[in-house]
Amino acid sequence: MRSVRLIISSALVVGGGIFAAVHLRTLEVRRLTAQVNELEEQRQELRDYIRRLSASRRVAQIDVLDQ
């Protein structure tokens, strides 16, 4: 009887540890996914900025040639 209670207690402790690890891992994955999404948005904004900068540079070159 005593050993059965020890086994059940041990199983609960191990199960709780596994549950906590899985739960924390899921939270970490969500946080990292949000961070990746934010970085992808920043990357797209930088690409758009580079395109605008390149376009304005080309316009400036044309203006200099027209003078």
ABEGO torsion letter per residue (X at the ends): XAAAAAAAAAAAAAAAAAAAAAAAAAAAAAAAAAAAAAAAAAAAAAAAAAAAAAAAAAAAAAAAAAX
